[in-house]
Amino acid sequence: MTEPKLLHIRLGPSAEGQVRSGHPWVYDKSIREQSRPGTAGEIAIIFDSKNRFLAAGLYDPHSPIRVRVLHCGKPLAIDPLFLAARLKESFEHRRELLDARTNGLRLVHGENDGLPGLVVDRYASTLVIKLYTSIWLVWLPGLVQTLISSEPSPDRIVLRLSRNVQDLLKDQPTYHDGKILHGSIPAQSVVFQESGLHFEADVLRGQKTGFFLDQRENRQYVETISAGSDVLNTFSFSGGFSLYAARGGARSVTDLDISAHALEGARRNFDLNTGDKSISSVRHERVQANTFDWLAQTDRRFGLIVLDPPSMAKREIERARAIEAYQHLTTLALKRLRPNGILVAASCSAHVTAEEFFDAVRSACSQGKSPMQELRVSRHPKDHPTTFQQAAYLKCIVMRSGTQTRNPTI
């Protein structure tokens, strides 16, 4: 039987230049020629204007991002061995982060690790694969075998699917969100460690892959500045910042979230860490409310306030409104901040740049009653690297009530 010919693609000049410079996405409108219709996950070979090999990627007929680029440069075979080597390389970059105190981290960060649309997170001995595109479904058995043979070997592998992939698979029984690809179904949420603290990860049904691992370094910083403070953790989700603050010697911690389910998760996470005297003795309050409304109505004040809302701009057209919302949220928080208090403000909106977000926070601070000192700005941690502009979503800025200075980026 004759094997089908490889799918050949040619691009317009602008898109060709972007691929050559390392951009991992080829949009449908950028394709000038295509040898035939393609199927999801099929290898697509991209040729330049002189009919020379430019790049290879996986074809996605269901997305405006029509090709996710895996390799650019000299011709190279894209096969299970190539993908296994790419996975191993990604793991090795994080090896130093995995130790006796931390066994929860991101092992594969999609495009930024050369595996576009694919995320792999580790929670203790459980691995979670999340697919943001259907191109990986045909390659999934091989990926799972590679993960099983990795060190340390996982006891369980769980599959999570983005909403668009779930919609594509709704009428077929092979894969579904929360499917166990290896090992047994967990009796309850998986418990893992981060910096010596214990957390739950709802790997079957939770947001993302079950936890927000990307804020680890910012949580660690909050621990160092919490001693003696009454801490307010807004949009608190499962209480990560609050636990670090409690261990850092906070006088009290208040979790504020609109979700009762999230607040119950925060309670359970505190219960997991009662062996630490600082955590067991701290006053932990949970408030279910809309953060904007609660900040506008309360008369309580805090020595440390964390603002870590969900994305406020999921599309480019929401960008301007999101910037205004960040500024408004900062203004509300400043009114609840005590003299010499500290504000920690974070954003996970990719459509709002770091400087746009920092400027929104700085602008709100400049209009407050007290001068503010900028202590720190940060972006992505090592296990969530960024290699192109659209991937840069995380940013955090720390301001203290006091004399205005500007510190370098951290």
N, C-alpha and C positions, 0 to 999 in steps of 0.2 A: 504494500500500500504506500502510495506516494505521500510524504508529509506535506502539509500546506506550506506555501511560501510565507516567509516572514512579512509582517505588515510594514510597509515602507511609507514614510511621511516626509514631506518637505514643508518648510515654514516660510513665512514672510521675513524680510530682512530684519525688522525690529525684534521679532521673537527669536530669530536665529542668534542675534547678538546677545539676548538675555540668557538663552540656554548656554551659549559659549562662556558667559561670565559666571555661570554656576547656578542660575535660578532653576528650581526644581519643578516648575509648573509650565505646561504648554496648554493654552486655552484653545477651545474649539475654533474660535474666530481667527486664530493665528495660523491655522493649517491651510497651506496653499494647495498641496496635492496629497492624496492618500490612495494607496494602491488598491484598497478594497475595504469593505466594512470590517470593523474589528470587534472582538469580543472582550468582555471584562477580564482583565488580568493577562491578556495576551501581550507578548513582547513586541514593542514597536521600535523600529530602527529609524532614527531621524538623520537625514542627509542634508548637507549644506548646499548652497547655491552652485557649487562646483561638483556636485554629485559625490562628495566624500563623506565618510562616516563622521557624524557629529556627536550623537548621543544615543542611548538606549533607555527605554523606560517601559512602564506598564500602561496599557491602554484602558481607558474608562469611558465607555459609550454612554454612561448614565450621568455624567457630570460635565459642567462647563470646563473644568480642568480635565482636558481630554487625555493627556499623557502626564504621568508622574515620573520624572526622570530619575533613574538609578545610577547612571554612569555617563560621563562626558569625557571625550578625549579619544584615545586610541581604541580600536575595536576590541571588545571584550565579551565573552560569553556570559549571558545572564541565565543562571541555572540554580538548582538547589545548593550547590557548593558555594556559589557566589553569595547567595543570601545567608548561608550559614556563617561564612567568613565575616560578612557585614554585621551580623548579630554578635559574633564573638568580639569583634573590634569595639562595638558599642558597649558591651559589658565591661571590657577591660578599662575603658575610660572612667568607669565608676567604681572600680575595684576598691579604691581607698576609702570610699564612703561607707562601705559595708563592714561593720565591725560588731563587737559585743554589745554596743549600746544602740546601734541603728541597723535595723534589718528591713526598713521600709524605704524604698527609693525607686526612681524611674530608671529603667534599664535601656529603653529605646524611646527616643523623642522624635519620632516621625521623620520628616524631611531633614531635620537638623542632624540626624544620624545616618542619612543616606537611605532611609527606608520610609518613603513618603506615605502618609496616611496610616501608619502603623505605630501603636504605642504599646509598650510592655512595662508594667509596674510590678514590683516585688513587695509583698507583704508577708514577712517571715518566710514560711516555706510555700506560700501560695503565689503563683504568677497570674497576672491578669493581662490578657491581650485585648486591646480595644482597636477596632477597625473603623476608620472614618471614610473608607471607600471600599467598594466591592471588589477591587482589583486583587485583594489578597486572599479571597476565598479559595481560588484554585491552587494557591500556594500554601494554604493553611496546614495540611497534613505534614508537609516537610518542615514547616516552621515549628510545629508542635514537637516533632521528633528532635529537632535541634535543641529546643528548650529543655526537653526531658533529659538530654545528655549533658546539659550545662552544669557548672559547679558554682554554688551548691545546688544539687539536683532538687527540683521542686516536688512536693508531695501532691500538688494539685495545680491544674491550669484551668482558668475560667475565661470564657469568651464574652466580651461586651461589644455591643454594636451601636454605632451612632444612629440617630433617628432615620436618616436617609437610607442607610443600609438595612435597617429593620423593615422599612417600607418595601424595599426591593425583595425581601425574603419572606414576606408575610404569608405567601401561599405555598411555601415549600418547607418540609419538615427537617431538613438536614442540620441547619444552624439556626439558632435563635439567641436573643440577648440573655445572658446568664447561663448558657450551656456549659456543662463541665466537659472539657476536652481531655482531661487526664486526672485520675484520682477520684475521690469521693466528694459528694456534696457536703459542704460544711454544715454542721448542726446549727451554727449561729454565725454571727459576724466573726471575721478573722481578727485576731489580736496580734499586733506587731509592736516593735519598739522604734522610737525616734528620740535620739539623744538621751536614752535611758528612761524615757516616759513611755507608758503603754497607751495605745489607742486601738479603737475598733475600726475596721474597714468593712463596710457592707459591700463585698465584692460582687454579689449577685444582683443587687437592685440599687445600690447607692449612686450618687452623682459621680460623673467621670468614671473612674475605676473603683470608687469606694472611699476615697479620701483625697484631700488636696495636699499633695506632697511638695508642691513648688514653693510653699511659704516656710519651709523648714528654717532657712537661715534668718528670715525676718522674725520668726518665733524665738529663735535662739537669742537674737538681739534684744527682744522685748524682755526676756528673762533678766538681762543684765541691767535694766533700767527701771525695774518694778519695785524694788525694795521700799517698803513703807507706804506704798501708794494704794489708793482706792482706784481700781482699774475697771474701765468700761470697755467691753469687747462687743462692738456692734456688728451686725450681720455675722453672728458668732459661729453659726453652723454647729460643729461638734465640739467647740470649746478649746481648740488648739492653742490659740494665743493665751487664753485664760489659764490653762494648765502650766504653761511656761512662766507666766506672771506669778502664779501661786508659788511655784518652786523657787522663783527668784525673790520671794519674801514680801509679796504684796499683802497689804492689810486686808483687802477684800477684792473680790472679782465679781463682776456682773456680766452675765451673758445676755445679750439682747438680740432676738431673732423673731421673725414673724412666724416661723415654723415650730409647732409644738414637737414634731418628730425630731427636728434638729436639737432642740433644747433637751429632750430626753436622751439623745445621744451624748450630749455634753455631760449630763448627770452620770451616765454609765462610764464615760471616760474618767471622770473624777473618782468614781468608785474603784476603777482599776488601779489607781495610784495612791490609795490611802496609806500605803506603807511609808510614804514620804511624809514626815511630820509637818513640813511647810504646807503641803497640800491638804492633809487631813485637818489641820487647824485653821485654815483660811475660811473666811465667811464667803460662801459661794451662793450667789443669787441668780435666778433665771427669770427673765422677763420676756413674755411673748407680746410683741408689738411691732408695728411698722417703725423702722428706725427714724425716718424723717419726721414722722408725727410725734414720736416719743421725745426726740431731742427738742422739738419745738415747744412741747407742752410741759416737760419736767422742769423742776427748779433745783434738781440735784447737781452736784459738782464732783468732778473726779480729778485725780492727779495724773492719770494716764488714760488716754482714749485711743482705741484702735478702730480705724475705719477700713474695712476690707469688704466692700460690697461685691455682689456678682457683677458680671459684665453689664455695663450701661449702654454699650454700643455694639450690638451684634451685626450691624450693617453700616456701611459707610455713610448712608444718609442720616444715621442717628448720631453721628460724631459730634456735631455742634451742640446738640441738646445734651449729650453726655457730659461734655466739658462744663456746661452751665450747671448740671446736676452735681458734679464733683465740687465745684466752687460753692454751691449752695450748701451741700453736705458739710463741707469744711467750716463754713460760717456758723452753721448750727452747732457743730461740735465745739468750736472755740468758745461759745457762750456757756458751755458746760465745763470748761477747763479751768482749774484753779490756777492762781498765780504760781509761776514756776512749774506749771504742768507741762506734760509732753503729749504731743499729738503724733500718732503713727498712721499715715494715710497710704493706702495701697490701691492699685487698679489692675484689673486683668482684662481690660478692653483693648484688643489688638488694633481697633480702628482709631484709638486715641494714642498718639505717640507719647513717649516718656516726657519729652519737654513740654508738650501741651498739658499733660497732667500735672507735672511739677509746677508749671506756671499758673495753673488754675488754683492749686493749693497755696502757692506763694501770694497770689493776688488776694485771696480771701484773708490770708494772714496779715497782709499789709494794710488791710482795711479794718482790722480789729482794734480793740482799745489798747492792747499791750503789744510792744514790739516782740518779734519772734526771732529766735536763733535757729538757724538750720544746722542740724546735727549730722544728718546722713541721708544719702540717697542710694538706692540699690536697684538691681535689675534681676536677671535670671541666675539661679544657682547652677552648679556644675552639671547636675543630672538633668537640667532642662535648658540645654544650650540653644543659641539662636545663630543661624547662618544666613538668613535673609530677612528683609525688612518686615514682611507680613507675619513672620513667626514671633516677633518681639511683642509680647503682650503684657508681661509682668513688670511692674515698677512700684517703688515704695519710697516715701519721703518722710523724714522724722523732723519735727519742729518743736522747739522748747520756748515757752514764754520767757523772754529775756532780751538781751542786746542782740541786734541783728548782725550775723556774720554769715559767710558762705563757706561750707566745707567741700572738699573735693568728692567726686563720685567714688562710691565703694562698690 
